[in-house]
């Protein structure tokens, strides 16, 4: 192998090593992001559960559910009215 060919091969190897290092950094970053999102997701679920149990314990969930259903019905009726205008 000539000196030029060896130099070209060394350059290619160095580029591949650099690309590999960059990919490893990106994988580590994505792994941290995934871990953080799992934590945030579980915290969000815990918060939603706590709110739901609080509402049911205080007897407010039924009131909220009725209000929510009524509001949804009103929105649908408003959309239907707009369609027929």
N, C-alpha and C positions, 0 to 999 in steps of 0.2 A: 504494500500500500504506500502510495506516495505521501509526502509531507502535506501536500494540499488536501488530499482526500482525508487524511487523518484529522487535519484542522477542521474541515467541513463536518466530519462525523462528531468531533468534540463540540462544535457549535450546536449541532442538532441535539446532542445529548444534554447540553446545558439548557437549551430552550425547553426540552421535555421535562427536565428536573424543575425548572422555574414554573412551568405550567402545572406540574404535579403539586408543587408547594402551594400555588395559588388555589388549586382545587381543594386541597386539604384545609386551607384557611376558610374557604367558602363553606365546605361541609361542616366544619366546626361552628361557624357562625349560624348556619341553618339549624344545626342541632340545638344550639342555645335558644334560637328563636322558637323552635318547636317546644322545647321544655318550658319556656316562658309562657307560650300560648296555652299549653296544657294547664299550667298553674292558674293563669287568668281565667280559663274556661271553668275550672273546678271551683274557683272562688265565686265566679258569676253564678254558677249553679247553686252553690251554698247560699248565696244572698237571695236568689229567687225562692229557694225552699224556705228560708227563714221568713221572708215576707209573706209567703203563702200561709205558713203555719201561724204567723201573727194574725193575719186577716181572718183565718178560720177560727182561731181561738177567741178573737174579739167579736165574732159573729158578723164581721164586715164583708166577708167574701160573697155571701149571698146578695147583699146590697150592691156590691161592685159588679157582680156577674149580671144582675138584672139591669143595672145602668148600662153596662157594656153591650149587652144584647139589644137593649132599646136604642142605644146610639148607633149600633151597626144597622139595625132595621131602618132607622131614620136616614142614614146615609144611602142605603140601597134605594129607598123610596125617592129620595132627592135625585138620584141618578136616573131613575125611571122617569120621573117628571121632566127632567131636562131632555131626555130622549124624545118624549112626545111633544115637546114645544116646537 
